[in-house]
Amino acid sequence: MPTTMTLKNIPDDLYERLKMAAQAHRRSINGEAIVCLETVLSPSRTGPAERIERARRLREGLAAGFSATAIDGLKRADRP
């Protein structure tokens, strides 16, 4: 059975960021808090090879078809 937890004295700016993230991900604030906790507290079991393969699949799925050279150029660009 899930446990209930109450958080007290959350700084206003942190609460606002959580609220904005929840809206962006179409989740409740509670749901967003759970995802944040899971992300931080759950160990990552993905090895380097699997991460690289996932990045390649994501890149292949981009409609714009960014090349590695274009991505590198954007990373190095002087952006405000």
mmJSON file of the N, C-alpha and C atoms, coordinates in Angstrom:
{"data_MODEL":{"atom_site":{
"group_PDB":["ATOM","ATOM","ATOM","ATOM","ATOM","ATOM","ATOM","ATOM","ATOM","ATOM","ATOM","ATOM","ATOM","ATOM","ATOM","ATOM","ATOM","ATOM","ATOM","ATOM","ATOM","ATOM","ATOM","ATOM","ATOM","ATOM","ATOM","ATOM","ATOM","ATOM","ATOM","ATOM","ATOM","ATOM","ATOM","ATOM","ATOM","ATOM","ATOM","ATOM","ATOM","ATOM","ATOM","ATOM","ATOM","ATOM","ATOM","ATOM","ATOM","ATOM","ATOM","ATOM","ATOM","ATOM","ATOM","ATOM","ATOM","ATOM","ATOM","ATOM","ATOM","ATOM","ATOM","ATOM","ATOM","ATOM","ATOM","ATOM","ATOM","ATOM","ATOM","ATOM","ATOM","ATOM","ATOM","ATOM","ATOM","ATOM","ATOM","ATOM","ATOM","ATOM","ATOM","ATOM","ATOM","ATOM","ATOM","ATOM","ATOM","ATOM","ATOM","ATOM","ATOM","ATOM","ATOM","ATOM","ATOM","ATOM","ATOM","ATOM","ATOM","ATOM","ATOM","ATOM","ATOM","ATOM","ATOM","ATOM","ATOM","ATOM","ATOM","ATOM","ATOM","ATOM","ATOM","ATOM","ATOM","ATOM","ATOM","ATOM","ATOM","ATOM","ATOM","ATOM","ATOM","ATOM","ATOM","ATOM","ATOM","ATOM","ATOM","ATOM","ATOM","ATOM","ATOM","ATOM","ATOM","ATOM","ATOM","ATOM","ATOM","ATOM","ATOM","ATOM","ATOM","ATOM","ATOM","ATOM","ATOM","ATOM","ATOM","ATOM","ATOM","ATOM","ATOM","ATOM","ATOM","ATOM","ATOM","ATOM","ATOM","ATOM","ATOM","ATOM","ATOM","ATOM","ATOM","ATOM","ATOM","ATOM","ATOM","ATOM","ATOM","ATOM","ATOM","ATOM","ATOM","ATOM","ATOM","ATOM","ATOM","ATOM","ATOM","ATOM","ATOM","ATOM","ATOM","ATOM","ATOM","ATOM","ATOM","ATOM","ATOM","ATOM","ATOM","ATOM","ATOM","ATOM","ATOM","ATOM","ATOM","ATOM","ATOM","ATOM","ATOM","ATOM","ATOM","ATOM","ATOM","ATOM","ATOM","ATOM","ATOM","ATOM","ATOM","ATOM","ATOM","ATOM","ATOM","ATOM","ATOM","ATOM","ATOM","ATOM","ATOM","ATOM","ATOM","ATOM","ATOM","ATOM","ATOM","ATOM","ATOM","ATOM","ATOM","ATOM","ATOM","ATOM","ATOM","ATOM"],
"id":[1,2,3,4,5,6,7,8,9,10,11,12,13,14,15,16,17,18,19,20,21,22,23,24,25,26,27,28,29,30,31,32,33,34,35,36,37,38,39,40,41,42,43,44,45,46,47,48,49,50,51,52,53,54,55,56,57,58,59,60,61,62,63,64,65,66,67,68,69,70,71,72,73,74,75,76,77,78,79,80,81,82,83,84,85,86,87,88,89,90,91,92,93,94,95,96,97,98,99,100,101,102,103,104,105,106,107,108,109,110,111,112,113,114,115,116,117,118,119,120,121,122,123,124,125,126,127,128,129,130,131,132,133,134,135,136,137,138,139,140,141,142,143,144,145,146,147,148,149,150,151,152,153,154,155,156,157,158,159,160,161,162,163,164,165,166,167,168,169,170,171,172,173,174,175,176,177,178,179,180,181,182,183,184,185,186,187,188,189,190,191,192,193,194,195,196,197,198,199,200,201,202,203,204,205,206,207,208,209,210,211,212,213,214,215,216,217,218,219,220,221,222,223,224,225,226,227,228,229,230,231,232,233,234,235,236,237,238,239,240],
"type_symbol":["N","C","C","N","C","C","N","C","C","N","C","C","N","C","C","N","C","C","N","C","C","N","C","C","N","C","C","N","C","C","N","C","C","N","C","C","N","C","C","N","C","C","N","C","C","N","C","C","N","C","C","N","C","C","N","C","C","N","C","C","N","C","C","N","C","C","N","C","C","N","C","C","N","C","C","N","C","C","N","C","C","N","C","C","N","C","C","N","C","C","N","C","C","N","C","C","N","C","C","N","C","C","N","C","C","N","C","C","N","C","C","N","C","C","N","C","C","N","C","C","N","C","C","N","C","C","N","C","C","N","C","C","N","C","C","N","C","C","N","C","C","N","C","C","N","C","C","N","C","C","N","C","C","N","C","C","N","C","C","N","C","C","N","C","C","N","C","C","N","C","C","N","C","C","N","C","C","N","C","C","N","C","C","N","C","C","N","C","C","N","C","C","N","C","C","N","C","C","N","C","C","N","C","C","N","C","C","N","C","C","N","C","C","N","C","C","N","C","C","N","C","C","N","C","C","N","C","C","N","C","C","N","C","C","N","C","C","N","C","C"],
"label_atom_id":["N","CA","C","N","CA","C","N","CA","C","N","CA","C","N","CA","C","N","CA","C","N","CA","C","N","CA","C","N","CA","C","N","CA","C","N","CA","C","N","CA","C","N","CA","C","N","CA","C","N","CA","C","N","CA","C","N","CA","C","N","CA","C","N","CA","C","N","CA","C","N","CA","C","N","CA","C","N","CA","C","N","CA","C","N","CA","C","N","CA","C","N","CA","C","N","CA","C","N","CA","C","N","CA","C","N","CA","C","N","CA","C","N","CA","C","N","CA","C","N","CA","C","N","CA","C","N","CA","C","N","CA","C","N","CA","C","N","CA","C","N","CA","C","N","CA","C","N","CA","C","N","CA","C","N","CA","C","N","CA","C","N","CA","C","N","CA","C","N","CA","C","N","CA","C","N","CA","C","N","CA","C","N","CA","C","N","CA","C","N","CA","C","N","CA","C","N","CA","C","N","CA","C","N","CA","C","N","CA","C","N","CA","C","N","CA","C","N","CA","C","N","CA","C","N","CA","C","N","CA","C","N","CA","C","N","CA","C","N","CA","C","N","CA","C","N","CA","C","N","CA","C","N","CA","C","N","CA","C","N","CA","C","N","CA","C","N","CA","C","N","CA","C","N","CA","C","N","CA","C"],
"label_alt_id":[null,null,null,null,null,null,null,null,null,null,null,null,null,null,null,null,null,null,null,null,null,null,null,null,null,null,null,null,null,null,null,null,null,null,null,null,null,null,null,null,null,null,null,null,null,null,null,null,null,null,null,null,null,null,null,null,null,null,null,null,null,null,null,null,null,null,null,null,null,null,null,null,null,null,null,null,null,null,null,null,null,null,null,null,null,null,null,null,null,null,null,null,null,null,null,null,null,null,null,null,null,null,null,null,null,null,null,null,null,null,null,null,null,null,null,null,null,null,null,null,null,null,null,null,null,null,null,null,null,null,null,null,null,null,null,null,null,null,null,null,null,null,null,null,null,null,null,null,null,null,null,null,null,null,null,null,null,null,null,null,null,null,null,null,null,null,null,null,null,null,null,null,null,null,null,null,null,null,null,null,null,null,null,null,null,null,null,null,null,null,null,null,null,null,null,null,null,null,null,null,null,null,null,null,null,null,null,null,null,null,null,null,null,null,null,null,null,null,null,null,null,null,null,null,null,null,null,null,null,null,null,null,null,null,null,null,null,null,null,null],
"label_comp_id":["MET","MET","MET","PRO","PRO","PRO","THR","THR","THR","THR","THR","THR","MET","MET","MET","THR","THR","THR","LEU","LEU","LEU","LYS","LYS","LYS","ASN","ASN","ASN","ILE","ILE","ILE","PRO","PRO","PRO","ASP","ASP","ASP","ASP","ASP","ASP","LEU","LEU","LEU","TYR","TYR","TYR","GLU","GLU","GLU","ARG","ARG","ARG","LEU","LEU","LEU","LYS","LYS","LYS","MET","MET","MET","ALA","ALA","ALA","ALA","ALA","ALA","GLN","GLN","GLN","ALA","ALA","ALA","HIS","HIS","HIS","ARG","ARG","ARG","ARG","ARG","ARG","SER","SER","SER","ILE","ILE","ILE","ASN","ASN","ASN","GLY","GLY","GLY","GLU","GLU","GLU","ALA","ALA","ALA","ILE","ILE","ILE","VAL","VAL","VAL","CYS","CYS","CYS","LEU","LEU","LEU","GLU","GLU","GLU","THR","THR","THR","VAL","VAL","VAL","LEU","LEU","LEU","SER","SER","SER","PRO","PRO","PRO","SER","SER","SER","ARG","ARG","ARG","THR","THR","THR","GLY","GLY","GLY","PRO","PRO","PRO","ALA","ALA","ALA","GLU","GLU","GLU","ARG","ARG","ARG","ILE","ILE","ILE","GLU","GLU","GLU","ARG","ARG","ARG","ALA","ALA","ALA","ARG","ARG","ARG","ARG","ARG","ARG","LEU","LEU","LEU","ARG","ARG","ARG","GLU","GLU","GLU","GLY","GLY","GLY","LEU","LEU","LEU","ALA","ALA","ALA","ALA","ALA","ALA","GLY","GLY","GLY","PHE","PHE","PHE","SER","SER","SER","ALA","ALA","ALA","THR","THR","THR","ALA","ALA","ALA","ILE","ILE","ILE","ASP","ASP","ASP","GLY","GLY","GLY","LEU","LEU","LEU","LYS","LYS","LYS","ARG","ARG","ARG","ALA","ALA","ALA","ASP","ASP","ASP","ARG","ARG","ARG","PRO","PRO","PRO"],
"label_asym_id":["A","A","A","A","A","A","A","A","A","A","A","A","A","A","A","A","A","A","A","A","A","A","A","A","A","A","A","A","A","A","A","A","A","A","A","A","A","A","A","A","A","A","A","A","A","A","A","A","A","A","A","A","A","A","A","A","A","A","A","A","A","A","A","A","A","A","A","A","A","A","A","A","A","A","A","A","A","A","A","A","A","A","A","A","A","A","A","A","A","A","A","A","A","A","A","A","A","A","A","A","A","A","A","A","A","A","A","A","A","A","A","A","A","A","A","A","A","A","A","A","A","A","A","A","A","A","A","A","A","A","A","A","A","A","A","A","A","A","A","A","A","A","A","A","A","A","A","A","A","A","A","A","A","A","A","A","A","A","A","A","A","A","A","A","A","A","A","A","A","A","A","A","A","A","A","A","A","A","A","A","A","A","A","A","A","A","A","A","A","A","A","A","A","A","A","A","A","A","A","A","A","A","A","A","A","A","A","A","A","A","A","A","A","A","A","A","A","A","A","A","A","A","A","A","A","A","A","A","A","A","A","A","A","A","A","A","A","A","A","A"],
"label_entity_id":["1","1","1","1","1","1","1","1","1","1","1","1","1","1","1","1","1","1","1","1","1","1","1","1","1","1","1","1","1","1","1","1","1","1","1","1","1","1","1","1","1","1","1","1","1","1","1","1","1","1","1","1","1","1","1","1","1","1","1","1","1","1","1","1","1","1","1","1","1","1","1","1","1","1","1","1","1","1","1","1","1","1","1","1","1","1","1","1","1","1","1","1","1","1","1","1","1","1","1","1","1","1","1","1","1","1","1","1","1","1","1","1","1","1","1","1","1","1","1","1","1","1","1","1","1","1","1","1","1","1","1","1","1","1","1","1","1","1","1","1","1","1","1","1","1","1","1","1","1","1","1","1","1","1","1","1","1","1","1","1","1","1","1","1","1","1","1","1","1","1","1","1","1","1","1","1","1","1","1","1","1","1","1","1","1","1","1","1","1","1","1","1","1","1","1","1","1","1","1","1","1","1","1","1","1","1","1","1","1","1","1","1","1","1","1","1","1","1","1","1","1","1","1","1","1","1","1","1","1","1","1","1","1","1","1","1","1","1","1","1"],
"label_seq_id":[1,1,1,2,2,2,3,3,3,4,4,4,5,5,5,6,6,6,7,7,7,8,8,8,9,9,9,10,10,10,11,11,11,12,12,12,13,13,13,14,14,14,15,15,15,16,16,16,17,17,17,18,18,18,19,19,19,20,20,20,21,21,21,22,22,22,23,23,23,24,24,24,25,25,25,26,26,26,27,27,27,28,28,28,29,29,29,30,30,30,31,31,31,32,32,32,33,33,33,34,34,34,35,35,35,36,36,36,37,37,37,38,38,38,39,39,39,40,40,40,41,41,41,42,42,42,43,43,43,44,44,44,45,45,45,46,46,46,47,47,47,48,48,48,49,49,49,50,50,50,51,51,51,52,52,52,53,53,53,54,54,54,55,55,55,56,56,56,57,57,57,58,58,58,59,59,59,60,60,60,61,61,61,62,62,62,63,63,63,64,64,64,65,65,65,66,66,66,67,67,67,68,68,68,69,69,69,70,70,70,71,71,71,72,72,72,73,73,73,74,74,74,75,75,75,76,76,76,77,77,77,78,78,78,79,79,79,80,80,80],
"pdbx_PDB_ins_code":[null,null,null,null,null,null,null,null,null,null,null,null,null,null,null,null,null,null,null,null,null,null,null,null,null,null,null,null,null,null,null,null,null,null,null,null,null,null,null,null,null,null,null,null,null,null,null,null,null,null,null,null,null,null,null,null,null,null,null,null,null,null,null,null,null,null,null,null,null,null,null,null,null,null,null,null,null,null,null,null,null,null,null,null,null,null,null,null,null,null,null,null,null,null,null,null,null,null,null,null,null,null,null,null,null,null,null,null,null,null,null,null,null,null,null,null,null,null,null,null,null,null,null,null,null,null,null,null,null,null,null,null,null,null,null,null,null,null,null,null,null,null,null,null,null,null,null,null,null,null,null,null,null,null,null,null,null,null,null,null,null,null,null,null,null,null,null,null,null,null,null,null,null,null,null,null,null,null,null,null,null,null,null,null,null,null,null,null,null,null,null,null,null,null,null,null,null,null,null,null,null,null,null,null,null,null,null,null,null,null,null,null,null,null,null,null,null,null,null,null,null,null,null,null,null,null,null,null,null,null,null,null,null,null,null,null,null,null,null,null],
"Cartn_x":[0.846,0.0,0.892,0.61,1.413,1.349,2.417,2.517,2.237,1.622,1.356,2.444,2.893,3.94,3.519,3.745,3.467,4.787,4.967,6.173,5.829,6.674,6.454,7.611,7.325,8.339,9.075,8.338,8.933,9.172,10.384,10.638,9.723,9.244,8.306,8.844,10.12,10.68,10.749,11.042,11.077,9.678,8.693,7.308,6.855,7.208,6.818,7.467,8.732,9.412,8.759,8.389,7.705,6.35,5.637,4.327,4.447,5.444,5.654,6.033,6.886,7.282,6.072,5.221,4.017,3.108,2.933,2.095,2.699,4.013,4.685,4.561,4.54,4.467,3.044,2.077,0.664,0.456,1.073,0.932,0.416,-0.066,-0.385,0.933,0.874,2.088,2.596,1.682,2.058,2.75,2.178,2.777,4.155,4.316,5.623,6.644,6.222,7.125,7.582,6.669,7.03,8.037,7.81,8.747,10.123,10.15,11.421,12.154,11.437,12.049,12.557,11.762,12.198,13.457,13.5,14.65,15.927,15.825,16.996,17.381,16.395,16.673,16.793,16.274,16.376,17.697,18.426,19.716,19.526,20.4,20.371,21.077,20.401,20.986,21.318,21.375,21.676,23.173,23.75,25.182,25.5,26.774,27.178,26.764,26.913,26.565,25.078,24.249,22.805,22.43,23.102,22.836,23.2,24.333,24.775,23.781,23.351,22.379,21.06,20.62,19.377,19.531,20.684,20.93,20.899,21.467,21.443,20.019,19.209,17.816,17.043,17.275,16.602,17.004,18.294,18.782,18.173,18.063,17.482,16.011,15.333,13.927,13.638,14.653,14.435,14.026,12.978,12.48,13.5,14.248,15.189,16.438,16.728,17.889,19.203,19.386,20.631,21.807,22.883,24.092,24.933,25.858,26.746,27.526,27.925,28.665,27.796,26.528,25.612,25.353,25.172,24.94,26.157,27.344,28.575,28.708,28.356,28.424,27.465,26.278,25.294,25.766,26.399,26.908,27.999,28.779,29.903,29.518,28.327,27.891,27.764,28.06,27.944,26.491,25.77,24.348,24.148,23.188,22.918,22.254],
"Cartn_y":[-1.181,0.0,1.245,2.217,3.438,4.2,4.871,5.68,7.138,7.831,9.259,10.042,11.131,11.96,13.422,14.196,15.628,16.372,17.339,18.161,19.521,20.0,21.304,22.232,23.515,24.559,24.474,24.175,24.153,25.592,25.948,27.319,27.663,28.899,29.335,29.115,29.439,29.289,27.823,26.921,25.496,24.986,25.417,25.019,25.505,26.729,27.272,26.483,26.107,25.314,23.942,23.33,22.038,22.176,23.238,23.494,23.684,24.447,24.678,23.385,22.577,21.299,20.374,20.366,19.535,19.952,21.239,21.728,21.351,21.486,21.169,19.686,18.841,17.392,16.849,17.77,17.392,16.398,16.726,15.909,16.775,16.104,16.818,17.171,18.086,18.433,17.199,16.427,15.201,14.221,14.039,13.141,13.598,14.894,15.434,15.228,15.425,15.218,13.76,12.828,11.413,11.104,11.637,11.413,11.99,13.181,13.801,12.936,12.452,11.592,10.288,9.681,8.446,8.674,9.793,10.107,10.235,10.875,11.109,9.876,9.161,8.087,6.698,6.504,5.191,5.089,4.013,3.876,3.652,4.253,4.072,2.771,1.922,0.626,0.563,1.72,1.792,1.944,1.038,1.098,2.073,2.415,3.379,2.959,1.695,1.242,1.422,1.139,1.3,2.769,3.644,5.082,5.6,5.16,5.592,5.113,3.866,3.332,4.099,4.431,5.2,6.585,7.222,8.535,8.444,7.381,7.208,7.043,6.252,6.063,7.379,8.154,9.441,10.38,10.403,11.277,10.884,9.577,9.108,9.5,9.624,9.965,11.444,12.29,13.728,14.061,14.841,15.21,16.035,16.89,17.778,17.046,15.892,15.128,15.826,16.297,16.957,15.995,16.446,15.634,15.882,14.988,15.156,16.458,16.822,18.068,19.278,19.237,20.353,20.485,19.362,19.393,19.954,19.533,20.032,21.529,22.002,23.427,24.232,23.693,24.376,24.419,23.365,23.346,24.399,24.628,25.557,27.0,27.186,28.526,29.451,30.7,31.711,32.135,31.556,31.877,32.706,33.678,34.509,33.726],
"Cartn_z":[0.0,0.0,0.0,-0.873,-0.908,0.42,0.706,1.919,1.581,2.511,2.351,3.063,2.436,3.015,2.868,3.907,3.867,3.924,3.031,3.033,3.619,4.503,5.129,4.801,4.852,4.682,3.341,2.283,0.946,0.52,0.128,-0.334,-1.518,-1.533,-2.568,-3.974,-4.2,-5.543,-5.96,-5.035,-5.34,-5.668,-4.906,-5.169,-6.541,-6.898,-8.201,-9.331,-9.155,-10.187,-10.323,-9.197,-9.223,-9.914,-9.61,-10.202,-11.714,-12.152,-13.58,-14.295,-13.665,-14.257,-14.371,-13.347,-13.375,-14.525,-14.713,-15.814,-17.161,-17.283,-18.548,-18.895,-17.875,-18.097,-17.961,-17.782,-17.637,-16.502,-15.36,-14.162,-13.024,-11.991,-10.764,-10.083,-9.146,-8.393,-7.647,-7.084,-6.388,-7.341,-8.526,-9.514,-9.943,-10.119,-10.509,-9.403,-8.147,-7.017,-6.957,-7.217,-7.205,-8.308,-9.513,-10.615,-10.272,-9.671,-9.283,-8.26,-7.277,-6.262,-6.876,-7.745,-8.402,-9.231,-9.929,-10.776,-9.957,-8.816,-7.98,-7.166,-6.672,-5.725,-6.342,-7.531,-8.17,-8.904,-8.651,-9.334,-10.834,-11.594,-13.042,-13.376,-14.092,-14.444,-15.927,-16.543,-17.96,-18.146,-18.882,-19.149,-20.259,-20.413,-21.445,-22.852,-23.185,-24.535,-24.803,-23.798,-23.962,-24.094,-23.345,-23.456,-24.836,-25.355,-26.69,-27.745,-27.628,-28.587,-28.517,-27.313,-27.158,-27.782,-27.585,-28.187,-29.707,-30.253,-31.718,-32.232,-31.522,-31.937,-31.856,-30.792,-30.657,-31.783,-32.111,-33.178,-34.522,-34.768,-36.03,-36.145,-35.008,-35.006,-35.167,-35.133,-35.275,-36.703,-36.815,-38.139,-38.917,-38.21,-38.889,-39.353,-38.79,-39.208,-38.911,-37.706,-37.334,-37.445,-38.043,-38.112,-36.861,-36.596,-35.442,-35.561,-36.764,-36.986,-36.669,-37.075,-36.807,-35.314,-34.638,-33.195,-32.486,-32.891,-32.282,-32.505,-33.685,-33.979,-33.107,-32.9,-32.045,-30.6,-30.136,-28.758,-28.555,-29.603,-29.488,-29.833,-30.373,-30.794,-29.585,-29.808,-28.755,-28.672,-27.72,-27.562,-26.325,-26.374,-25.194,-24.096],
"occupancy":[1.0,1.0,1.0,1.0,1.0,1.0,1.0,1.0,1.0,1.0,1.0,1.0,1.0,1.0,1.0,1.0,1.0,1.0,1.0,1.0,1.0,1.0,1.0,1.0,1.0,1.0,1.0,1.0,1.0,1.0,1.0,1.0,1.0,1.0,1.0,1.0,1.0,1.0,1.0,1.0,1.0,1.0,1.0,1.0,1.0,1.0,1.0,1.0,1.0,1.0,1.0,1.0,1.0,1.0,1.0,1.0,1.0,1.0,1.0,1.0,1.0,1.0,1.0,1.0,1.0,1.0,1.0,1.0,1.0,1.0,1.0,1.0,1.0,1.0,1.0,1.0,1.0,1.0,1.0,1.0,1.0,1.0,1.0,1.0,1.0,1.0,1.0,1.0,1.0,1.0,1.0,1.0,1.0,1.0,1.0,1.0,1.0,1.0,1.0,1.0,1.0,1.0,1.0,1.0,1.0,1.0,1.0,1.0,1.0,1.0,1.0,1.0,1.0,1.0,1.0,1.0,1.0,1.0,1.0,1.0,1.0,1.0,1.0,1.0,1.0,1.0,1.0,1.0,1.0,1.0,1.0,1.0,1.0,1.0,1.0,1.0,1.0,1.0,1.0,1.0,1.0,1.0,1.0,1.0,1.0,1.0,1.0,1.0,1.0,1.0,1.0,1.0,1.0,1.0,1.0,1.0,1.0,1.0,1.0,1.0,1.0,1.0,1.0,1.0,1.0,1.0,1.0,1.0,1.0,1.0,1.0,1.0,1.0,1.0,1.0,1.0,1.0,1.0,1.0,1.0,1.0,1.0,1.0,1.0,1.0,1.0,1.0,1.0,1.0,1.0,1.0,1.0,1.0,1.0,1.0,1.0,1.0,1.0,1.0,1.0,1.0,1.0,1.0,1.0,1.0,1.0,1.0,1.0,1.0,1.0,1.0,1.0,1.0,1.0,1.0,1.0,1.0,1.0,1.0,1.0,1.0,1.0,1.0,1.0,1.0,1.0,1.0,1.0,1.0,1.0,1.0,1.0,1.0,1.0,1.0,1.0,1.0,1.0,1.0,1.0],
"B_iso_or_equiv":[0.0,0.0,0.0,0.0,0.0,0.0,0.0,0.0,0.0,0.0,0.0,0.0,0.0,0.0,0.0,0.0,0.0,0.0,0.0,0.0,0.0,0.0,0.0,0.0,0.0,0.0,0.0,0.0,0.0,0.0,0.0,0.0,0.0,0.0,0.0,0.0,0.0,0.0,0.0,0.0,0.0,0.0,0.0,0.0,0.0,0.0,0.0,0.0,0.0,0.0,0.0,0.0,0.0,0.0,0.0,0.0,0.0,0.0,0.0,0.0,0.0,0.0,0.0,0.0,0.0,0.0,0.0,0.0,0.0,0.0,0.0,0.0,0.0,0.0,0.0,0.0,0.0,0.0,0.0,0.0,0.0,0.0,0.0,0.0,0.0,0.0,0.0,0.0,0.0,0.0,0.0,0.0,0.0,0.0,0.0,0.0,0.0,0.0,0.0,0.0,0.0,0.0,0.0,0.0,0.0,0.0,0.0,0.0,0.0,0.0,0.0,0.0,0.0,0.0,0.0,0.0,0.0,0.0,0.0,0.0,0.0,0.0,0.0,0.0,0.0,0.0,0.0,0.0,0.0,0.0,0.0,0.0,0.0,0.0,0.0,0.0,0.0,0.0,0.0,0.0,0.0,0.0,0.0,0.0,0.0,0.0,0.0,0.0,0.0,0.0,0.0,0.0,0.0,0.0,0.0,0.0,0.0,0.0,0.0,0.0,0.0,0.0,0.0,0.0,0.0,0.0,0.0,0.0,0.0,0.0,0.0,0.0,0.0,0.0,0.0,0.0,0.0,0.0,0.0,0.0,0.0,0.0,0.0,0.0,0.0,0.0,0.0,0.0,0.0,0.0,0.0,0.0,0.0,0.0,0.0,0.0,0.0,0.0,0.0,0.0,0.0,0.0,0.0,0.0,0.0,0.0,0.0,0.0,0.0,0.0,0.0,0.0,0.0,0.0,0.0,0.0,0.0,0.0,0.0,0.0,0.0,0.0,0.0,0.0,0.0,0.0,0.0,0.0,0.0,0.0,0.0,0.0,0.0,0.0,0.0,0.0,0.0,0.0,0.0,0.0],
"pdbx_formal_charge":[null,null,null,null,null,null,null,null,null,null,null,null,null,null,null,null,null,null,null,null,null,null,null,null,null,null,null,null,null,null,null,null,null,null,null,null,null,null,null,null,null,null,null,null,null,null,null,null,null,null,null,null,null,null,null,null,null,null,null,null,null,null,null,null,null,null,null,null,null,null,null,null,null,null,null,null,null,null,null,null,null,null,null,null,null,null,null,null,null,null,null,null,null,null,null,null,null,null,null,null,null,null,null,null,null,null,null,null,null,null,null,null,null,null,null,null,null,null,null,null,null,null,null,null,null,null,null,null,null,null,null,null,null,null,null,null,null,null,null,null,null,null,null,null,null,null,null,null,null,null,null,null,null,null,null,null,null,null,null,null,null,null,null,null,null,null,null,null,null,null,null,null,null,null,null,null,null,null,null,null,null,null,null,null,null,null,null,null,null,null,null,null,null,null,null,null,null,null,null,null,null,null,null,null,null,null,null,null,null,null,null,null,null,null,null,null,null,null,null,null,null,null,null,null,null,null,null,null,null,null,null,null,null,null,null,null,null,null,null,null],
"auth_seq_id":[1,1,1,2,2,2,3,3,3,4,4,4,5,5,5,6,6,6,7,7,7,8,8,8,9,9,9,10,10,10,11,11,11,12,12,12,13,13,13,14,14,14,15,15,15,16,16,16,17,17,17,18,18,18,19,19,19,20,20,20,21,21,21,22,22,22,23,23,23,24,24,24,25,25,25,26,26,26,27,27,27,28,28,28,29,29,29,30,30,30,31,31,31,32,32,32,33,33,33,34,34,34,35,35,35,36,36,36,37,37,37,38,38,38,39,39,39,40,40,40,41,41,41,42,42,42,43,43,43,44,44,44,45,45,45,46,46,46,47,47,47,48,48,48,49,49,49,50,50,50,51,51,51,52,52,52,53,53,53,54,54,54,55,55,55,56,56,56,57,57,57,58,58,58,59,59,59,60,60,60,61,61,61,62,62,62,63,63,63,64,64,64,65,65,65,66,66,66,67,67,67,68,68,68,69,69,69,70,70,70,71,71,71,72,72,72,73,73,73,74,74,74,75,75,75,76,76,76,77,77,77,78,78,78,79,79,79,80,80,80],
"auth_comp_id":["MET","MET","MET","PRO","PRO","PRO","THR","THR","THR","THR","THR","THR","MET","MET","MET","THR","THR","THR","LEU","LEU","LEU","LYS","LYS","LYS","ASN","ASN","ASN","ILE","ILE","ILE","PRO","PRO","PRO","ASP","ASP","ASP","ASP","ASP","ASP","LEU","LEU","LEU","TYR","TYR","TYR","GLU","GLU","GLU","ARG","ARG","ARG","LEU","LEU","LEU","LYS","LYS","LYS","MET","MET","MET","ALA","ALA","ALA","ALA","ALA","ALA","GLN","GLN","GLN","ALA","ALA","ALA","HIS","HIS","HIS","ARG","ARG","ARG","ARG","ARG","ARG","SER","SER","SER","ILE","ILE","ILE","ASN","ASN","ASN","GLY","GLY","GLY","GLU","GLU","GLU","ALA","ALA","ALA","ILE","ILE","ILE","VAL","VAL","VAL","CYS","CYS","CYS","LEU","LEU","LEU","GLU","GLU","GLU","THR","THR","THR","VAL","VAL","VAL","LEU","LEU","LEU","SER","SER","SER","PRO","PRO","PRO","SER","SER","SER","ARG","ARG","ARG","THR","THR","THR","GLY","GLY","GLY","PRO","PRO","PRO","ALA","ALA","ALA","GLU","GLU","GLU","ARG","ARG","ARG","ILE","ILE","ILE","GLU","GLU","GLU","ARG","ARG","ARG","ALA","ALA","ALA","ARG","ARG","ARG","ARG","ARG","ARG","LEU","LEU","LEU","ARG","ARG","ARG","GLU","GLU","GLU","GLY","GLY","GLY","LEU","LEU","LEU","ALA","ALA","ALA","ALA","ALA","ALA","GLY","GLY","GLY","PHE","PHE","PHE","SER","SER","SER","ALA","ALA","ALA","THR","THR","THR","ALA","ALA","ALA","ILE","ILE","ILE","ASP","ASP","ASP","GLY","GLY","GLY","LEU","LEU","LEU","LYS","LYS","LYS","ARG","ARG","ARG","ALA","ALA","ALA","ASP","ASP","ASP","ARG","ARG","ARG","PRO","PRO","PRO"],
"auth_asym_id":["A","A","A","A","A","A","A","A","A","A","A","A","A","A","A","A","A","A","A","A","A","A","A","A","A","A","A","A","A","A","A","A","A","A","A","A","A","A","A","A","A","A","A","A","A","A","A","A","A","A","A","A","A","A","A","A","A","A","A","A","A","A","A","A","A","A","A","A","A","A","A","A","A","A","A","A","A","A","A","A","A","A","A","A","A","A","A","A","A","A","A","A","A","A","A","A","A","A","A","A","A","A","A","A","A","A","A","A","A","A","A","A","A","A","A","A","A","A","A","A","A","A","A","A","A","A","A","A","A","A","A","A","A","A","A","A","A","A","A","A","A","A","A","A","A","A","A","A","A","A","A","A","A","A","A","A","A","A","A","A","A","A","A","A","A","A","A","A","A","A","A","A","A","A","A","A","A","A","A","A","A","A","A","A","A","A","A","A","A","A","A","A","A","A","A","A","A","A","A","A","A","A","A","A","A","A","A","A","A","A","A","A","A","A","A","A","A","A","A","A","A","A","A","A","A","A","A","A","A","A","A","A","A","A","A","A","A","A","A","A"],
"auth_atom_id":["N","CA","C","N","CA","C","N","CA","C","N","CA","C","N","CA","C","N","CA","C","N","CA","C","N","CA","C","N","CA","C","N","CA","C","N","CA","C","N","CA","C","N","CA","C","N","CA","C","N","CA","C","N","CA","C","N","CA","C","N","CA","C","N","CA","C","N","CA","C","N","CA","C","N","CA","C","N","CA","C","N","CA","C","N","CA","C","N","CA","C","N","CA","C","N","CA","C","N","CA","C","N","CA","C","N","CA","C","N","CA","C","N","CA","C","N","CA","C","N","CA","C","N","CA","C","N","CA","C","N","CA","C","N","CA","C","N","CA","C","N","CA","C","N","CA","C","N","CA","C","N","CA","C","N","CA","C","N","CA","C","N","CA","C","N","CA","C","N","CA","C","N","CA","C","N","CA","C","N","CA","C","N","CA","C","N","CA","C","N","CA","C","N","CA","C","N","CA","C","N","CA","C","N","CA","C","N","CA","C","N","CA","C","N","CA","C","N","CA","C","N","CA","C","N","CA","C","N","CA","C","N","CA","C","N","CA","C","N","CA","C","N","CA","C","N","CA","C","N","CA","C","N","CA","C","N","CA","C","N","CA","C","N","CA","C","N","CA","C","N","CA","C","N","CA","C","N","CA","C"],
"pdbx_PDB_model_num":[1,1,1,1,1,1,1,1,1,1,1,1,1,1,1,1,1,1,1,1,1,1,1,1,1,1,1,1,1,1,1,1,1,1,1,1,1,1,1,1,1,1,1,1,1,1,1,1,1,1,1,1,1,1,1,1,1,1,1,1,1,1,1,1,1,1,1,1,1,1,1,1,1,1,1,1,1,1,1,1,1,1,1,1,1,1,1,1,1,1,1,1,1,1,1,1,1,1,1,1,1,1,1,1,1,1,1,1,1,1,1,1,1,1,1,1,1,1,1,1,1,1,1,1,1,1,1,1,1,1,1,1,1,1,1,1,1,1,1,1,1,1,1,1,1,1,1,1,1,1,1,1,1,1,1,1,1,1,1,1,1,1,1,1,1,1,1,1,1,1,1,1,1,1,1,1,1,1,1,1,1,1,1,1,1,1,1,1,1,1,1,1,1,1,1,1,1,1,1,1,1,1,1,1,1,1,1,1,1,1,1,1,1,1,1,1,1,1,1,1,1,1,1,1,1,1,1,1,1,1,1,1,1,1,1,1,1,1,1,1]
}}}
